[in-house]
Amino acid sequence: MDPEQKYPTVGVLNRGRGLLYRDPVAGSATAYKKLNRIGPGRLVYSRLKAFEGAITVTPDDLPESFASQEFPTFAFASDADPDFFRILATTERMWEALQGASKGMGGRRERVKPADFLNIVLDIPPLPVQKRIIEAIGAVDDQIAALNEEAETLDRVSMAVAGDMLSGESIVALGNTLEDIRGGKSPRANNWPPGADELGVLKVSAVTPFRFLQEESKSLLPGTFMPASALVQPGDVLITRANTPLRVGAVTRVPANVRKGLYLADKTLRLVPSSKLDPDFLVVAMALKAARNHLTSSATGTSASMVNVSQDRIRETPIPLPDLERQREVASAVLSVRVNTDAARAEAARLRKARSGLLAGLLDQSITIDV
């Protein structure tokens, strides 16, 4: 490490979701004496979070990047295609193998040492079959990517519609239009979703702009007490006070068909609008560029992967405030566009499920493929 140099660093996201790109670190600002240089087309995993499926193959166009020695890296032999292993890193069988290799004192102190990683036994097909699997899965991935791009385009269109309709409207601080902001509680919970008869608590990933994902929740441990005020209700307007810098302050409205028995955690807040603010319009207003810029710039924290925004700063968020009739017109126009957005995302989700089944069949050879 050169104390005068800055090093662009990366980590590894869990469940085979690729690299986490971090801010450059100065050689003088870290205790590490050495960093690993991470090249393109290399397998890399997190020793500490391997049991969560933190493994990937780096992109072919990866710029110069570095990571600590907690991220062992490997080059591939001539009979292994990096693209195949990039796909393999997204499978349950790889994650389960990493869990089996984890050693330590439990929880987040578990580690997978490189020697133990190399001793993992998996059925790897010959190179020609690897390439055919890449082609088959790649075709599905291309369709998923196209649907995601369509959804993102429709997102931008919907917000452009809102911006045009709200041009020239007076701007107020959000706090002037709220009755209250109410928080939840951080309880003891399992790492899996609640069953039909179980109580659950929302994860921060349950709240995304315009979308409420009730499956992004964890079952409460038996005997855990949660206050009635934290119970999620149909029609609630929710905001995340903690998340990644790009996602903090995401706002959505809870649908009428939400399952019963879900609670707010301490990282999710309920916005209670006053009578002069339409709840659907509130969701739209909080997704406008001015509001998003305010929330992301107001977030604080020492981690590049998780920041917080205070209730005071949420109350200071600038939003336009037309009369109620105009608010409802704007919300209706935006939500009508977003019907197509939701349809594209639903189709992408269906394809991801089909991809998982196809890949599992190709790997266990219940689905044969011509070479």
N, C-alpha and C positions, 0 to 999 in steps of 0.2 A: 504494500500500500504506500503510495506517495502522498504525504500529507498535503501537498499543494494541488493535487488533482481531485476532480470530481468523477464519480463512477456511477453510470446509469445502472440501477439495480432492479432485479425482478424477484418475485416469489412464485409460488405455485398455488392456484386455486384448488379447492377440494372438488371431489366428484368429477375429475377429469375435465374441468372447465377451462384449462389453459393457464397461461401465465398471468400474474398480477404485476403490472408495470408500476414501479415505485419512483418517487422523485430521486434524482441523483444524490449521492451521499459523498461528502468531502472526506478525503483520507484522514484529515485531522479530527473529524467529528465522530469517528467510530473506534471501538476497542479492537476490532478485527485487525490482525496483522496481515492477513491474506484474504483474498476473495477468489472464488472460482470464476473463470471466464466462461460464459455460456454462449456456445456457438449455435448456428442454425442446424436444424435436423438432428438434435440431440435429445435423448431421453433424460428427463430430470424429475426428481421427486423431492418432497419435503420429508426429512427424517422424522421430524416432530409430528407432522400431520398426515403421514402416510396412511394411518388407519382410517382417515376420513376420505381416502381416495385422492390425495393431493399428488397427482402424477400426470405428466403430459409429455408430448414431444414438441420441441420448440419449432416455430414457423421457419420456413425456408428463407424468408426475407427478414429474419430477426437482425436488427442492428446490433452493434457492439453492446453487450450487456454483461452484468456481473451478479453474483449471488454469494452469500456466505457459505461456509463449509457445511451448513445444515442442509444444503441442496446438492447432493451428489449428482454428477452427470455422466452419461455413458454414450459412446459412439456405437454404431451398429455394425455387425458383421455383414459380409457380402450376401448372405442368404436371408437377410431381414430387411424388409422395406419400412422405412420410418413412418410412412403414411399409414401402414397397417397398424403399427404400434400406437400411432396417434388415435386411431379408432379404438383399439383394444383398451386404451386408458380410460375410455368412457363407459366401460362395461362393469356390471356387478361382479363378475368373476375376478377381474383385476382388483377391485376394491376389497373383496373378501380375502384374496390372497395376501394383500398388504396388511389387512387386519390380523391375519394369522401369523404374520412375521413380526408384528409389533411386540416389543419387549420393554419392560420398565415397571414403574410403581403405579401404573394405572392412569386413566384419564389422559390429560395432555402432556404428561411426562413420558409417555410411551414413545419409543423411537424404533425405526427400522434401520439397522446398520447396513452398509453396502454389501457386506458378506452375506447377511441374511437375505437381502433382496435378491442377490444373484443365485441363491439356493431355492428360490420360488420355482415350482414346477407347474407349467401350463402347457397344454397342447397347442403348439404353434404349427399351422399348416405350412407346406412347402411354398417357396417363393411364388411360383405361378398361381397358386390358389390365393395367396395373399393379395396379389395384384387384381385378381378377379373380384375379390371381396371389396377391395378399394373402389373398383369401378361401380359395383352394385350399390354400396353404401353411399358413395360419392354422388350418385344420381339422385338419391333421396335427399341427401344434404343440400344439394343445389336447389331442389324444390322448396325445402324448408327455408333456405336463405332468401329465395325469391319472395316467399310469403311474408317473411319478416320485413323485407325491404318495402313490400307493398303496405304493410301495417304502419311502418314508420313514415312513409310518404303520406298516408291518410292522416296520421297524427299531425303532421305539419300543416296539411290542408285545413284540418279542423281548427287549429289555433290561428291560422291566417284568417279564416272566416270570423273568428271571435275578435281578432285585432281590428279588422275592418269595421265590424259592427259597433265596436266600442270606441272608435276614434273620436276624440274630442270630449269624451265623458270626464267628469270631475274625478279626481283621485283622492282617496281617503286611506287612513291607516286601518288595517283589518280590525284592530282592537275596538274601534269605534262602532263596529257592526256586529260585535259578538256579545252574547249574554255571559259566556263563560268558556274556559278551557279546562277540561278535566282529564286527569291522568289515570293510569292503571297501576298495577303492582307487579313486581318481579317475583314470581313464585318458584318453588321447586317443581321441576317438570322433567318428563322423559324426553328422549330425542326423537320420538316418533309421533305421528298425528294421533289424535284421540279417536277411539272407536265410537260407534253410534251411540252408546250409552255412557260415554266418558266425557268429563269436562276437559276443556282445553284452553290454552293461552296463545294469543297471536304471536308469531314471529314478526320481525320488522319487514320481512319479505311479503307479508300478507297484504301490505298497503303499497300499491304502485299508482301512478297517475291514472285516474279514472277506473282502475280495476281493483276489486277486492278479491283476494285469493284465500278463501277460508281453509283450503287444504294446507296452507302454510301456517300450521299451528302445531303445538306440542301438547301431549296429554299431561294433565296434572297428576302429581303423585297422590295416592290415596290419603285422605285426611287434610289436604291442603285447603286452607281457607282463602277465599277471594271475596272482596267486598261487592255488594250488589251494584254499587255505582260503577264498577269496572265491567259489568256485563255488556257485551256487544248487542246492540239493538238494531232492528231494521231501520234504515233511514239515517243512521249515524253518519256524520262527516268526520273522517279520521285523518290524522296527519302523523307522519313519522318524525319524531324529534331527534332520532339518531339513526344514521345509516352511512353509506359511502358518500363522498362529497357530491356526486352527481344525483344521488337519490334521496338525500336528506330533505325533509319537508314535502315529500310526496303526499298528495291528498286524493282521497276517493270517498265515495258514498257507499254504505253497506246496503246490499240489495234486500228486497222484501223477503226473499226465500232463504236468507241466511240460516244455517243450522243453529239450534239452541245450544247453550252451554259453552260459548266461547267468551273469553275475557281479554281485556286490554292488558298488555304488559306495561312496564314503566317507560318503554321507549316509544309507545304509541299514545297519542292524545286524541281526545274527542273535542272538536270545535262545535260549540253550541251557538248557532246564528241567532241574531235578534229578528224581530218581525219585519225589519226592513231589508233583510237579506235572504234571497231564495237559496236553499241548500244546494241545488244542482248548479246554480250560477256560482256559488262559492267554490265548488270544485273547479269550474272553468277558470275563474279569476285567479286561483292559486297556481294554475298551470301557465299563465301568461308570462312572457319573457321578463317583465319588470319584477314580478313576484319571485320567479325562479332565481333571478340574479341576486335579489335581496337575500333570499334564504341561503343560497350556497355561499355567498360572501360573508354571511353572518355566522356560519358554522365554525365551531372551534373544536380543537382536539389535537392530541399528539400523534395520532395514528393516521396514515394516509388512507387506511381502509375503513375507518369508522370515526365520524365526527358528530357533534351535537349542536343543536340550535335551541336557544332558551325560549321560554314562553314569552318573555318580554320582546325578544326580537321577532317572534312570530306575530305578536300583536302589532308590531311596527310595519309589517308587510304592506306595501302599497297596492291597492286594488281599485279598479274603476267602480263607481256606484251609480248606475242609472236607476230609474224608477223600477219598481217590481215587474211591471208589464214588460219593459225592455229586457230586464234580467232573464225573464222566462223565455223570451224570444231568442236571445243569444244562446241560452242553455239548450233549447230545443234544436237550434240549427247545428250546434257543435255535436250534440249527442246523436243526431241523425247521421252525420258523417261517420261517427265512431261506431255505428252499427256495423259498417263494412270493415272497420278496423278490427273489431272483435271477431267477425267472421273469419278474417284472414288469420288471426292468431289462433282461433279454434282449429282451423284446418292445419296449421303448423303443428299444434299440439297433437292432433290425430296422427300426423305423419311421424312425429317423434316417437309415438308409441309403436307405430308400425315398424319403424326403423329398429327399435329395440328388439322386437320379436324376430325380425328378419336377421339381424346380426347374431342373436343367440342361436337361431337355427343354422346359420352358416358356420358358426364356430363349433357347435356340437355335431355338425354334419347331418342333422335331421333334414336340412335343406341342402341338396347337392347343387353344385355349380360346375358348368362345363369349363374346361381349361383349354 
